[in-house]
């Protein structure tokens, strides 16, 4: 019985990933805050795809609970997807440590705490996969969102180191560097279509990349090009840009 753990399963991306893995006959552990709100979705997945779904209430910022959370799974997952994320309010994040800390804890520290526990078992058994959802905001710090961006940059670096460590144990680590994601809550987006992807499309890209054992993907080729250009800009020029 193959189980995949999705952390942050209540997000639109988490739900779309759950549907994809269920349709490919993976049983699911779905974790997140107030996860019982997903009972209807879980029942639908079980009926439709004849798989098993177990819901776990999980606060990724409650670090002391993480070991017990993982130990509570009788059958350990063969893979984990960290899809939890928090984008702080851009107006208050500069003056509110609560906003800054929440972004850091959800986007980075929570991932490190949980993935350290899970990856150690993958390392010992020499199997498994890990997927982390990062952001183009983590490629280079920008004035508009550098608190959020720095948390995603830390996640990208952490996943890179984890990939380096686990490669010898045949454990795959995929870093997803995503651009703008259109959601049902925010259907209107004035950005060019090339820069925007919806949750369903992104979930398909992630699933295929994980199955193909890729290391790093961008949500679209255009973002790969844009971020390459941004990375090579000299700091003397970059700091003058209003982006």
HELIX and SHEET records of a PDB file:
HELIX    1   1 UNK A   12  UNK A   23  1                                  12    
HELIX    2   2 UNK A   35  UNK A   38  5                                   4    
HELIX    3   3 UNK A   39  UNK A   49  1                                  11    
HELIX    4   4 UNK A   63  UNK A   65  5                                   3    
HELIX    5   5 UNK A   66  UNK A   71  1                                   6    
HELIX    6   6 UNK A   97  UNK A  104  1                                   8    
HELIX    7   7 UNK A  105  UNK A  109  3                                   5    
HELIX    8   8 UNK A  110  UNK A  125  1                                  16    
HELIX    9   9 UNK A  136  UNK A  138  5                                   3    
HELIX   10  10 UNK A  146  UNK A  166  1                                  21    
HELIX   11  11 UNK A  167  UNK A  169  5                                   3    
HELIX   12  12 UNK A  193  UNK A  195  5                                   3    
HELIX   13  13 UNK A  199  UNK A  211  1                                  13    
HELIX   14  14 UNK A  221  UNK A  232  1                                  12    
HELIX   15  15 UNK A  235  UNK A  238  1                                   4    
SHEET    1   A 7 UNK A  53  UNK A  57  0                                        
SHEET    2   A 7 UNK A  27  UNK A  32  1                                        
SHEET    3   A 7 UNK A   3  UNK A   7  1                                        
SHEET    4   A 7 UNK A  79  UNK A  82  1                                        
SHEET    5   A 7 UNK A 129  UNK A 135  1                                        
SHEET    6   A 7 UNK A 172  UNK A 178  1                                        
SHEET    7   A 7 UNK A 216  UNK A 218  1                                        
SHEET    1   B 2 UNK A 180  UNK A 182  0                                        
SHEET    2   B 2 UNK A 196  UNK A 198  1                                        
END                                                                             
